[in-house]
Amino acid sequence: MSSTEVREISRADHLAHLRTHPDASHLQLPEWGDVKPDWLAESVGWFEDGALVAAALVLYRPLPGTRRFLAYLPDGPAVDWRAPRLERRLDPLLAHVERRGAFSVRIGPPLVVRHWEPATVAAGLADPEARHLRDLAPDGADGYALDVAERLGRLGWRRCAEEDEGGFGVGQPRYGCHVPLAGRTSDELRAALAPHFEQSLRTAELAGVRVGWGAAVDLPDFHRLYTRTAAHDGFKARPLDYFRRMWKALNAEDDDRLRLYLAEYDGEVLSAALMINAGPRSWHSYAASGRRGRELRPSSLLLWRMLCDARAAGADVYDLRSITPALTEDRLLGRLRFKTGAGGRAVEYLGEWELPVGSQGKVLQRALNAFLGRR
């Protein structure tokens, strides 16, 4: 049996690998490292008999007061998670990042464990006994993904807490929402809209709301709405420079990697969102809207245009990103209704997992947890 080695690869080799294996998340693109200046980015490759068989982006964040790092692979690595011996992929990764000075590794296997169709979620929202998505019978479950969770546990990996923000910049959502696009016409997508979403869409269309692409010069208009959304939803807004950096970094290799969409009425931008395109998937990111013009339902028309554009461009899935799994009163419940109303199925990911490495790994992991708790 051939041995596997993980070592640093060039950005060019990473990009070349992605052209033949395009299924990686946008968070695993080498360009994503340029979006995160507080992290040190490294492209790594898995080699078997001298051949590159997998690649990943590793982000390193120093623990304050030390020369040691947390190694983080958001939505990755994109290896064969169905392989019978995961340690053949993970052990070489652990050895590599430990040589780099990592005291802990955090991974996010890009696997969906369960999903719920829009009708199932709608029924759950109407059921006073249902309080959480997990209270509903799923419309599908992936036994392979469930098996991966068991195997990771046997290898010593620990599932991370679902909410781990704390200012350290770590953590992807456990629950998301996908609109399947492959093989569907725009008429079929429209027929799958919930009645409340269809009504909102017609309201925007009849009012004369217009949706178009923006450019880098329009990012301040987007950011103005984004900061208002952050204040309303209770999260910390990223600065405008973050989005300017994202625009430059993601469009450096492919000028259609990141798009800005704007919904306007009477010359005023009422709603905006970013679309990130990578391989067969498009991501709906940083949706933003103000209070003005809400009665015109610009966000519904904006999302509908983005769905149609993604389908026309050949995307198999439109990823609406995070949702709340709560089915009772929650400040994000409206977002759940909106996304599933657009035909999105709720999904539960395998989640993120961590493992201390090295002789001081557990001690420094506790120090990291304490640091996160203070922030």
C-alpha positions in Angstrom: 0.0 0.0 0.0 1.5 3.4 -1.0 2.2 6.0 1.6 0.6 9.4 1.6 2.5 12.7 2.2 1.2 16.2 2.8 3.4 19.1 1.9 3.2 22.7 0.8 2.3 23.3 -2.9 2.4 26.5 -4.9 -0.7 28.6 -5.6 -0.4 27.7 -9.3 -0.4 24.0 -8.5 -3.4 24.4 -6.2 -5.3 26.3 -8.9 -4.4 23.7 -11.5 -5.7 21.0 -9.3 -9.0 22.8 -8.7 -9.5 23.1 -12.5 -9.7 19.3 -12.7 -11.4 18.8 -9.3 -13.7 21.8 -9.0 -16.0 20.7 -6.2 -14.1 22.5 -3.4 -15.9 25.2 -1.4 -15.0 28.8 -2.1 -13.5 28.8 1.4 -10.9 26.4 0.1 -9.8 28.5 -2.9 -6.2 29.8 -2.5 -7.6 33.3 -3.2 -9.6 33.1 0.1 -6.3 33.4 2.0 -6.0 36.9 0.6 -9.3 37.8 2.1 -8.1 36.9 5.6 -5.0 39.0 6.4 -5.1 38.1 10.1 -4.4 34.5 9.1 -1.4 33.0 7.5 -2.5 31.0 4.4 -0.8 27.9 3.0 -1.8 25.6 0.1 -1.1 22.0 0.8 -1.3 18.9 -1.3 -1.7 15.1 -0.6 0.8 13.1 -2.6 0.7 9.4 -3.4 3.5 7.8 -5.4 4.5 11.4 -6.3 1.1 12.3 -7.7 -1.0 15.1 -6.3 -4.4 13.5 -5.4 -5.9 16.3 -3.2 -5.3 19.9 -2.2 -6.5 22.2 0.5 -6.2 25.7 1.9 -4.9 25.8 5.5 -5.3 29.0 7.5 -3.0 29.5 10.6 -4.0 31.9 13.4 -1.4 32.5 16.2 -2.6 32.1 19.8 -1.9 35.5 21.5 1.3 35.4 23.5 2.7 32.3 21.8 4.4 31.2 18.6 1.9 28.5 18.1 -1.0 28.4 15.8 -4.5 27.1 15.3 -4.6 25.4 11.9 -8.1 25.8 10.3 -9.5 24.2 7.1 -12.9 25.8 6.6 -15.2 23.6 4.5 -12.3 21.2 4.1 -10.3 19.4 3.3 -11.9 18.1 0.0 -10.5 14.6 0.3 -12.3 11.3 -0.3 -14.3 11.1 3.0 -15.8 7.8 1.9 -12.4 6.1 2.0 -12.3 3.3 4.5 -9.2 4.6 6.4 -9.6 8.3 7.1 -6.3 8.3 9.1 -4.4 7.9 5.8 -5.7 11.3 4.8 -5.7 13.0 8.2 -2.6 11.7 9.9 -0.2 13.2 7.2 -2.1 16.5 7.5 -1.6 16.5 11.3 2.1 15.8 10.9 2.5 18.6 8.4 0.7 21.3 10.4 2.5 20.3 13.6 5.8 20.9 11.9 4.4 24.3 11.0 3.8 25.0 14.7 0.2 24.2 15.0 -1.1 23.1 18.5 -4.6 22.2 17.2 -6.3 21.5 13.9 -9.9 22.4 13.0 -11.6 20.9 9.9 -15.0 21.2 8.3 -15.8 18.0 6.3 -18.1 19.3 3.5 -20.7 16.7 4.1 -24.5 17.0 4.4 -25.8 14.6 7.0 -29.6 15.3 6.8 -31.9 17.4 4.7 -35.5 18.7 4.9 -37.5 19.7 1.9 -39.3 23.1 2.0 -42.7 21.6 2.5 -41.4 19.7 5.5 -40.0 22.8 7.0 -43.2 24.7 6.4 -45.2 22.0 8.2 -42.7 22.2 11.1 -43.2 25.9 11.4 -46.9 25.4 11.6 -46.6 22.7 14.2 -46.5 24.1 17.8 -44.9 20.9 19.0 -41.9 21.2 16.7 -39.2 23.4 18.2 -36.1 22.4 16.1 -35.4 20.9 12.7 -34.2 17.8 14.4 -37.7 17.3 15.7 -38.8 16.8 12.1 -38.3 13.5 10.2 -35.7 14.3 7.6 -36.5 13.8 3.9 -33.0 12.3 3.4 -30.0 11.2 5.4 -26.5 10.2 4.3 -25.3 7.1 6.0 -21.8 7.7 4.8 -21.6 11.1 6.5 -22.9 9.6 9.7 -20.3 6.9 9.5 -17.6 9.6 9.1 -18.7 11.2 12.4 -18.3 7.9 14.2 -14.9 7.3 12.6 -13.6 10.8 13.5 -14.7 10.2 17.1 -12.8 6.9 17.2 -9.7 8.7 15.9 -9.8 11.2 18.8 -11.4 14.2 16.9 -14.0 16.2 18.9 -17.0 18.0 17.4 -16.7 21.8 17.9 -19.4 23.8 19.6 -22.0 25.0 17.0 -21.5 28.6 18.1 -17.9 29.6 18.3 -17.5 33.2 17.3 -15.8 35.0 20.1 -13.7 37.3 17.8 -11.2 34.6 16.8 -12.8 34.4 13.4 -13.5 30.6 13.5 -16.6 28.6 12.7 -18.9 27.9 9.8 -22.7 27.3 10.3 -24.0 23.8 11.1 -27.3 24.4 9.3 -27.7 25.8 5.8 -30.1 26.0 2.9 -29.6 24.7 -0.7 -31.7 25.3 -3.8 -31.1 22.4 -6.2 -30.6 23.7 -9.8 -29.3 20.8 -11.8 -31.7 19.7 -14.5 -34.4 22.3 -13.6 -35.8 25.0 -15.8 -36.6 28.5 -14.6 -40.3 27.7 -14.9 -39.8 24.7 -12.6 -37.9 26.8 -10.1 -40.7 29.4 -10.1 -43.4 26.7 -9.7 -41.5 25.5 -6.6 -41.7 28.9 -4.8 -43.9 29.1 -1.7 -47.1 31.1 -2.1 -45.8 33.9 0.2 -42.5 34.2 -1.8 -44.4 34.2 -5.2 -46.6 37.0 -3.9 -43.6 39.0 -2.8 -41.9 38.4 -6.1 -45.0 39.6 -8.0 -45.2 42.7 -5.8 -41.6 43.7 -6.7 -42.1 43.0 -10.4 -45.4 45.0 -10.7 -43.8 47.9 -8.7 -41.0 48.2 -11.2 -38.1 47.2 -9.0 -35.0 46.5 -11.1 -32.2 44.1 -10.4 -28.7 44.4 -12.0 -25.1 43.7 -11.5 -22.9 46.1 -9.6 -19.2 46.8 -9.8 -16.5 47.6 -7.3 -17.5 51.3 -7.3 -21.0 50.2 -6.0 -19.6 48.4 -2.9 -20.3 51.5 -0.6 -24.0 51.3 -1.5 -24.0 47.6 -0.6 -22.1 48.3 2.6 -24.5 51.0 3.7 -27.4 48.4 3.5 -25.2 45.7 5.1 -24.4 47.8 8.2 -28.2 48.5 8.6 -28.9 44.7 8.3 -26.2 44.0 10.9 -27.7 46.5 13.3 -31.2 45.1 12.9 -30.1 41.4 13.1 -27.6 41.9 16.0 -24.3 40.9 14.4 -21.0 42.8 14.1 -20.6 44.3 10.6 -17.4 43.9 8.7 -15.7 47.1 7.4 -16.0 48.2 3.9 -12.3 47.4 3.3 -13.1 43.8 3.9 -15.4 43.7 0.9 -13.0 45.7 -1.2 -10.3 43.1 -0.4 -12.7 40.3 -1.1 -13.6 41.8 -4.5 -10.0 42.2 -5.5 -8.9 38.8 -4.2 -11.7 36.6 -5.6 -11.8 38.3 -9.0 -8.0 38.2 -9.4 -7.9 34.8 -11.0 -11.5 34.8 -12.4 -13.3 38.1 -13.0 -16.6 36.4 -12.5 -15.8 34.7 -9.2 -17.6 37.4 -7.2 -20.6 39.3 -8.3 -22.5 42.1 -6.7 -26.3 42.3 -7.3 -28.3 45.5 -6.6 -32.1 45.9 -6.4 -33.1 49.5 -7.2 -36.3 51.5 -7.3 -36.6 55.1 -8.5 -32.8 55.4 -8.5 -32.3 54.1 -5.0 -30.6 50.8 -4.0 -33.0 49.0 -1.7 -31.4 45.6 -1.4 -28.1 44.0 -2.3 -26.2 40.7 -2.1 -23.0 39.0 -3.2 -22.8 35.8 -5.2 -19.6 33.7 -5.1 -19.1 31.2 -7.9 -16.8 28.2 -7.5 -17.1 25.0 -9.6 -20.6 23.7 -9.7 -21.9 25.8 -6.9 -22.9 29.4 -6.3 -23.1 31.0 -2.8 -25.5 33.7 -1.7 -23.5 35.9 0.7 -24.0 39.0 2.8 -27.6 39.7 1.8 -28.4 43.3 2.9 -31.4 45.5 2.9 -32.7 48.7 4.6 -36.0 49.6 6.0 -36.9 51.9 3.1 -38.9 50.3 0.4 -39.5 47.0 2.2 -43.1 47.0 1.1 -41.9 46.6 -2.5 -40.2 43.3 -1.6 -36.9 44.0 -3.4 -35.1 41.2 -1.7 -37.4 38.6 -3.2 -36.8 39.8 -6.7 -33.0 40.1 -6.0 -32.8 36.5 -4.9 -35.0 35.3 -7.8 -32.7 37.0 -10.3 -29.6 35.5 -8.7 -31.1 32.0 -8.7 -31.9 32.3 -12.4 -28.5 33.6 -13.2 -26.8 30.8 -11.3 -28.9 28.2 -13.1 -28.2 29.8 -16.5 -24.4 29.8 -15.7 -24.5 26.0 -15.1 -24.5 25.8 -11.3 -25.9 22.6 -9.8 -26.7 24.1 -6.4 -27.4 27.6 -5.1 -26.2 27.8 -1.5 -28.2 30.2 0.6 -25.7 29.8 3.5 -26.8 29.7 7.1 -30.2 29.3 8.7 -31.5 28.9 12.2 -32.6 25.4 13.1 -35.0 26.8 15.6 -38.7 26.5 14.6 -40.1 28.6 17.4 -39.6 32.3 18.1 -36.1 33.3 17.0 -34.8 36.6 15.6 -33.7 34.7 12.4 -37.0 32.8 11.9 -37.9 35.2 9.1 -34.7 34.3 7.2 -35.6 30.6 7.5 -39.0 31.3 6.0 -37.6 33.4 3.2 -34.9 30.9 2.2 -37.1 27.9 2.3 -39.9 29.9 0.6 -37.5 30.4 -2.3 -37.4 26.6 -2.8 -34.4 25.9 -0.5 -34.1 22.7 1.4 -32.7 22.9 4.9 -29.5 20.9 5.4 -27.5 19.8 8.4 -23.8 19.6 7.9 -21.5 17.2 9.6 -20.1 20.2 11.4 -16.6 21.2 12.4 -14.2 19.0 14.3 -10.9 19.7 16.2 -7.9 17.7 17.5 -5.0 19.0 19.6 -1.6 18.0 18.3 1.8 17.8 19.9 2.8 17.5 23.5 1.3 20.9 24.5 -1.7 20.6 22.3 -4.3 20.0 25.0 -2.9 22.7 27.2 -2.9 25.3 24.5 -6.3 24.2 23.3 -7.7 25.0 26.8 -5.9 28.3 26.6 -7.6 29.0 23.2 -11.0 28.1 24.7 -10.4 30.5 27.6 -9.3 33.2 25.2 -12.5 32.7 23.1 -14.6 32.8 26.3 -13.2 36.2 27.2 -13.9 37.9 23.9 
